[in-house]
Amino acid sequence: MKKKLVLFILCLIVIGSLLTGCNNMKQKPISSDFSKKDIASNGGLAVQYGNYIYFVNGMSAQEASNSFGKVTKGAIARLELDSQGKIIEGSTKIIIPKIVFATEKNNGLTIQGDYIYYSTPSTEKNSKGDPKVDEMWLLRSRLDGSKTEIVKKFKDFSITYKVMDDHIVYDITNEDGEKELRSISLNEKKFPDNLLASKITSKFYVSAQDGVNPLRNYVFYTKANEKETDYSNAVYVANGSGSINKKVIEKGNYSAEKLLHPDGYMLTITDTVTVGNDTIKLIYNKTDRGANTISMGTYSYDFKVSEDFAFNEEGEVRYSNGANYSKLRFLTNKYILASKTDKIELLTLSDKTVSVRQEVMSFLPTFYDFEAIDNSLVTTYFKDNKFYKIKLFDIDESGAYSLNLGTAMLLYDSSVSSTWLDPEVIGSYLYFFNNNISNNTYALDLSKVEPRNEKSRIPMLIGIMTAEDEIEAM
């Protein structure tokens, strides 16, 4: 009888391990100095935390082996920076031996408090004993690698999420095919999950990558009008806890003079810009159902947390008429770079009105950073798999910008992967997955690149290669 009982218990253990996989994700803490806690570039391929850079150690296949403790490619690695912010060669270590994987571009590495958050393929097994790699686990690990926890399990990788101070907010399609906005509490046991809003039509997380700005704890979302025959929609704002969750823009906010069509407006959020610790500039495209859609254009409004996100139609700023900009970059309160269908324009703003439009580039680059150097504004940009640096404007003593386009300087022209996580610029370094070297992680010190000097454009391997990748690289 005892033998049968022992056999029965062993069978249960084996079946349980097949169905659930191994969730024991603990290891000895890795020696760390966390005396500095400043954060830069949260949410992507790499993130700076004090004198460390945490990064995804190469782009792993979704179906690769993902047993905790046995992962190298796709794991979370860490390197050290010296007092000048330069990479200490040979300092890279695997901190969290678990694959980082997502299909959404913004689902990378996020540091909040003592934890780093990321997604990974499930290691639970189906009835055939195969891992259910199409399912997504949202994990968090201590920055010293000592403890890893499952925050939430999802059926697929279609989830986009935002880590906030005490919550993770995400959107998901429910069984009725409707979009919900939900929130996970990070300070409670078992990470309870609560509904923030149902039947949403879109959402936009407030961008603030420094990990400190409290404005990153907000999300804007839209909902269709409750009357199915009403064309207009409404914009809402919420924080992670739901203690703030209110409608901020709707048809009723506009007077008869401002409401250019009686059916109201359809608003599409395109971006947010944080100004200090109190103002969120919401950028949106607007149109109406009139024959001439005279309201069509790109607009913005500065919402203030201290004013309870109050909206006043007089504060709305319009940037275009009859067409929409896909992206606005605010260089100053007066000068804005605007991305159109096939070009970049400089907009000059005067008393909430665009007074001048000037073409800057006849193509659409991806801008990275802007820097004022010797009374000039210089930018780094990415186009056609190459990185460049170029002077855009002269800046006079009054701060006025005048177009003076320089000659583009090539910074990097080899193969960069941006199918998942885009390249990152942190400090003087460009971090990226190298397509030529099996999508391993490299860095290039942009400050050392010299004009027409090919050797100065050679990046360094910062990741740890697998034996298979080393053989392929040879």
N, C-alpha and C positions, 0 to 999 in steps of 0.2 A: 504493500500500500504506500509506504514511504517513497519507494523508488518511482512509482507512478506519479506521486505528487511532485517529486523533484523534476521528473521529465516534463510534466505539465507546466511547471513554472519556467523551465528552460525554454520551452516552446513559446510561451508568452513573451519572454524577453527577446527571443529571436524575431518573432513577428513584430513586436513593438519597434525594434531597431530598424526593421525593413520599412515600416510605415512612417516612422517619424524622423529617422536619421539621427545622427549624434548631435545633441545641442550643448555638449560640454565645451564651452569656448572660453577657457581660462588658461592663463600662462603666467609665468613669473614676470613681474613688472620690469620694464627695460629702464636702465638708469637714465634719468632725465633732469634737466634744469629748467624749471618753469617759473623762474623769477621774473621773466618778462612775459607778458600775456597779450601784447598787441597783435591784432589779427588783420590780415590783408588778403583780399581776393577769395572770399568764401564762395563755395558752391560749384567749383569747377574741377579741373584736373589737378591743380595744386593750390595749397593755402598756406600762408605764412602764419606761424604762431611763435611770437618772440624770436629767438634765434634759430628756429627750426622751419624747414619747409616740409610739410606732409604732402605726398603726391601719390597718384596711382602708378604703380610700378609696371607700366606697360598695359596694352589693351588685350585683355584675355577673351577667349571664345566663351560664349554663354554656356556651352556644354562641357567645358573643361572641368577636371576634378576639383572639387571645392571643399575638401575636408579641412577643417580648421587645423592649423599647424603644419600643413603640407603644401600650402600655396605660396608660389613665388611670383609668377606673372599675374598681374592684375591685383596683387596684394597692396596694402597701404604701406608705403615706405617713408622714411624720414631722413633728411640730411641736415647738416649743421651749417650755419653761417658764422663768419668771423665778425669782429667788431666793426668792420667796414661794410658788412652786408654781402660779402663775397662767399661763394660756396667753398667749403673745406673739402677738398677732394679726398675720396676714400671714406667719407663719414656716413655714407648711406647704410641704413639698416632696415630690415623688414620689421615693422612694428606690429602690424595686424595681418597674420597669414590667412586672409580670407579674400575671395575675389570681389572686387568692386565692379559692378556691371549695371548698366541701365540703357534704355533706348531713348529716353528723353534727354535733350542736350543739357538742361540745367540741373539734372540729377547727378551731381558729382560729390565732392567732399565738403562737408560743412562742419566747422568747429563751433561748438556752443558750450560754455562752461568748461567742465573737465572732460568732455566727450567729443568724439568725432562721429558724424552721422553719414550713412551711405546705404546703398542698396546692393543686394547680391542675389544670385539665383538660389532657389530653395534646394536644400539637401534632403528634404523628405522624399520618401520613395513610394512609387505606385505599387500596384499588386504584382507587377513583373520584377520589382526590385530595382527599377531605374529611377534616378533622381528626377523630380518634377521641375526641370530647369526653366520652364516657361513661367513658373510662379515666382513672384518677387518677395523677398524678405527685406524689410527696412530694419537696419541694425544700428546700434551705437556701441562704440568701444571707448574705454578710457584712453587718454592720450599716451599713457605709458604702456598700453597694450595689455594690461593685466586682466581686464574683464570685458567681455562682449555679450550684449543682450539683444534679444529679438524684441523690437518695439511693436511691429505689426507685420502680419502676413497678408499678401494680396494674391489674387488669382492670376494676374498678369503684370506686365511692365508698363501699362498705359498710364500709370499714376504719375502725376507731377505733384511735388510737395515742397513745402518751405519750412525750415527749422526756425523757430522763434525762441524767445527767452525760455518759456515754460511749456510750449506747445509745438506740435507739428500740425500744420494745416495742409489738407490735400483735397483734391476733387476726384470724384468717382462716379461712374454710371451705375445706377441701381438696377434692380431686376425689372423695373418698369421702363427702362431705357431713359430715365431722367437723370440729369446731372445733379449731384449733391456736393456741397462744400462741408467738410467735416474737420474735426479737431481732435488731436490726441494729447492728453495731459501727460507731461513728462515727470511731474513731481508726485504722482500717485502710483501706488502699487498696481501692477498689471496694465498700466498705461490705458486707462479708460478712454473710450472713443465717443464723441458727441457730435450731433448734427448742428452745424452753423446755419445752413440755408439749403432749401430744396428748390428744384426746378430752376437752377441757375442756367444762364446761357453762355457765360464766359467768366473768367477770373483773371486777376493780374496781381501778383505778389509785389509788394513795394521793394524796390531795389536798394539795398544798402549793404555792401559787401564787407564792411569793416568789422562786423561782428559785435559792435558796441552801440551804434546808433539805434535808439529805441524805436525809430520810425519803421524799422524792418519788421516790427511786430504787427503790421497791418496788411490787409488784403482788400482790394476792391473787386467787386463782382457785379454782373448785370443780370437782370431778370426781365422777361417779357411782361408787357402790361397784363394785368389780371383779366381785362376785357379782351377776348380773342380778336375782336374787330378793331381794336385800337392799335395803330401802327407803332406808337412810341414805346421805348423801353425805359428802364430806370437803373441808376447806378447806386450801389450800396458800398459801405465800408464796414469792416469788422476787424477785431483783434482776435488773437488766438483763443482767449478764454470765452469770447462771446459777450463779455461785459459791455463792449461797444459793438453794436450791430445795427446800423441805421441806414435809411434811404437818404442819399445826399443830393441827387439830381433826378428830377422827373419833369414831365411836361408842365406841371403846375408851378414850377419854380420860375417860369418865364412870363413876363408881362405880355400883353397883346402886341406891343411894339417890337419886342424881341422874338416872339413866337412867329416865325416867318411862314409857317404853315399850320393850319388848325389841327392837323393830326399829330402834331408834335414831332420829335426828333428820334432818330435811331442813332445811338452812341456806341462807338467801338473803341475800347481802351487800347492804346498802343504802347504806353510807357508811363513810368513814374520817375520823378527826380526828387531827391531829398535835398532840402535847403535848411542847413542847421539841424536842430533837434526838434523843431516844432512844425515845419512846413513841408507838405508833400505836394509837389506840382504834378497834377494828373493831366496826362496828355491823351487826347481822344479825337477820333474822326467823327464828324456829324453829318447827317443828311436828312432830308425830308422826303415826303411822297408827292411833292408838288411837281408839276409838269417841267419846271425849270430847275428843280432842286437847288434853289438859291441859297440854302443854308449849307450846302456841301462844302466841307473844308476841314482843316486841322485846327484844333483849339487846345487851350489849356486853362486850368484853374488851380490857384494856390489854396489848398485846404490847410487850415491850422488846427492842430490838436487842441491847443489852448482855447480855441473858439468853437469846440465841439463839432468840427467839420461843417460849419455853417457855409451855405452857398448863397452868393448874391450875383445875379446876372451881370451886374456892372463890372464885376471883377474878371469876367471871362475874356480871354485874349484869343483873337483869331489870327492864324498865320497864313491861310491860303483860301482862295475862292474857286469853287468849281473843280478842284482836284485835291487829293490828299497827299501829305508827306508821309513816307513810311518810317522816318526817324528824325527826331530833333535832338541836336546836341548843343546844350547851352554853354557857350564859351564864357560869356559874362551875362549880366542881366540885359545887355543891349544887343549882343551879337550871338546869333544862332546859326549853326550849320544844319541845313535841312536836306535830307535825302529824298530825291524825287525818283521817277521811273528810271531814268538813265543818267542822272547827273547830281552833283552836289551844289547847292546854292548857299550863299551867305545872306542871311536876313538881318536887317538892322531894325531894331524895335525902338519906337519912340512913343511914349505915352500909350502903351498897350495897342499900338498900331504898327504894322510893318511898313516902313517908309521906303526901304530900298531892298531890291532883290538882285543879287549878282552871282553869275555862274562862277564856280570855283574849279570844279572838275567835271569833265564830260564822261565820267564813269562812276560806278558805285563801289568804293572800297569799304573794307571793314576797319574803322578807326579803333586804335587801341588807347594811346595816351596823347595828351597835349602838354607841351612844355614851353614856357616863355624863356627864350635864350637871346641875350644881346638885343633887346628891343624887337624880337621877332617871335612869332608863334610857330612852333615846329610840332609835327605830328608823326607818329608811327602808324603805318597801315598795312593791311594784308589784302593782296589781290592776286588772283591766278596762281595760288600756291606759293607766293613770294611775299617777303616782308620788305618794306621800304621805309625810309625816313625822308621827310620833305618839309621845307619851309613853306608856310601858307601866307602869312601876313606880316607886314611891318606894324609895329605898335608905337605911336608917338607919345609924347610926354603927357598928353591928356588921356591916354588910354584908348584912343581911336584906332581902329583897325583899317588898314588899306591892303588890298590884295597885291601880293608880290610873290608869285609862285616860283619857287626855286627848282633846281634839278633834283629829281628823286635819287636818293642814295640807296643802293641795294644792300640790305642787311642779311638776308638769307634766301637762298634760291633752290634748296633741295626739297625733298618730299616731306610734306606735313600732312598728317591725318586729322581731319575735322569731321569725320562721319559721326562721331559721338561727342566727345568733349573738345571744345575749341582750344587752340593754343592760349596760354596765359602769359601776361607780362607782369612780373612781380619784382619790384626794385629795378635793377638793371638787366635782369635775365628774362629771356623768352623760354618758356617750358612747353614742350610739345611731344606728341607721339610721332616717331620717325617711321614713315611708311617704308623707307628703304631698308630699315633694320628691324623687320618683324614687329613694327609698332611698339618698340621699346621707348622708354622715356629719356629725352635728351634736354639739355639746356644750352643756351647760347648767351654769352655776356655781350649785350648790345653795345655797351660802353666801349668795348675794345675793337669793334668793327671799324676798319679803315676803308676809305674809298679805293676801289679797284684793287683791293688786297684780298684775294680769294682765301688765303690761309687764315685770315682773321675772321672768316665766316664759318669756320669749322666748329660745330657744336661738340659738347662733351656728353658722353653717356653718364647719366646720373643714376639710372636704375640698375637693378641687379638682374643680369640675364640668366635665363635657364640654359642648361647644357645644349638643348635642342636649338635654341636661338643662336648660341655661340657658333655652333657648327654651320648653321645656315648663313651667318654673317661672314664666315670664312670663304 
